[in-house]
Amino acid sequence: MWLYKNKEVNSVSDMPKNCHGFVYIIKNTSTNQHYIGKKQLQSVTNKKLGKKELAALPISKGRKPTKKKIVSESNWVDYWSSSKVLQEQVKTIGENNFTREILEFCFDKRQLTYLEVKYQFKYSVLEDPLSLNDSILGSFYKAKDLVS
């Protein structure tokens, strides 16, 4: 279960219209450790076109497409972050020892990335020993960039 301003969010209908994703914080209630990340509501995959689909394409100049985009709802309802450490903690001590809170809804991919980074700096995830984030944007790292 996700929470946003103390209200449960269980489906896309509980979110603002045209929402692209959200920035979240997951907290371990027993250790006070936390993780800040982002999650898109839709996943896009490229699927190779089959022989019948290729044959059905209209004749036109230029190169024929070989793939099509498939858009589907992501696994956001059951998502427990990309952090391997957090995923292991959830497996070990159980989901009921964690809270998942949506910090802010986002309406495009750029805003989603910007707000994730904004909250990671706001919460000082690289300096905080209770933070499970070990990098920001894959550019700033807890271990090598903060050596005193």
Backbone hydrogen bonds, N-H to C=O, Kabsch-Sander energy under -0.5 kcal/mol:
donor,donor_aa,acceptor,acceptor_aa,energy
2,W,9,V,-1.1
3,L,100,R,-2.1
4,Y,7,K,-2.6
7,K,4,Y,-1.3
9,V,2,W,-2.7
10,N,8,E,-0.5
14,D,11,S,-1.7
15,M,12,V,-1.8
19,C,16,P,-1.2
20,H,106,C,-2.9
21,G,106,C,-1.6
22,F,39,K,-2.3
23,V,104,E,-2.5
24,Y,37,G,-2.6
25,I,101,E,-2.5
26,I,35,Y,-2.6
27,K,25,I,-0.5
27,K,99,T,-2.5
28,N,33,Q,-3.2
29,T,27,K,-0.8
29,T,97,N,-2.4
30,S,97,N,-0.6
32,N,28,N,-2.2
34,H,130,L,-1.8
35,Y,26,I,-1.8
37,G,24,Y,-1.9
39,K,22,F,-2.3
41,L,20,H,-2.7
42,Q,20,H,-0.5
43,S,72,S,-3.3
45,T,43,S,-0.5
45,T,70,I,-2.4
47,K,45,T,-0.6
47,K,68,K,-3.1
49,L,66,T,-2.9
54,L,50,G,-2.4
55,A,51,K,-2.3
56,A,52,K,-1.5
57,L,53,E,-0.5
57,L,54,L,-0.8
68,K,47,K,-2.6
70,I,45,T,-3.3
71,V,69,K,-0.5
72,S,43,S,-2.3
72,S,70,I,-0.5
74,S,41,L,-2.7
78,D,75,N,-0.9
79,Y,76,W,-0.8
87,Q,83,S,-2.5
88,E,84,K,-2.2
89,Q,85,V,-2.1
90,V,86,L,-2.5
91,K,87,Q,-2.1
92,T,88,E,-2.4
93,I,89,Q,-3.0
94,G,89,Q,-0.5
94,G,90,V,-1.6
97,N,94,G,-1.5
98,F,95,E,-1.7
99,T,27,K,-2.2
100,R,1,M,-0.5
101,E,25,I,-2.7
101,E,99,T,-0.5
102,I,3,L,-3.7
103,L,23,V,-2.8
103,L,101,E,-0.6
104,E,23,V,-1.4
106,C,21,G,-2.8
112,L,108,D,-2.0
113,T,109,K,-2.1
114,Y,110,R,-2.7
115,L,111,Q,-2.8
116,E,112,L,-1.8
117,V,113,T,-2.2
118,K,114,Y,-2.6
119,Y,115,L,-2.4
120,Q,116,E,-2.1
121,F,117,V,-2.3
122,K,118,K,-2.6
123,Y,119,Y,-2.5
124,S,121,F,-1.2
125,V,120,Q,-2.3
127,E,124,S,-0.8
128,D,124,S,-2.2
131,S,128,D,-1.4
132,L,34,H,-3.3
136,I,140,F,-2.4
139,S,136,I,-2.3
140,F,136,I,-1.9
142,K,134,D,-2.5
145,D,141,Y,-1.5
146,L,142,K,-0.7
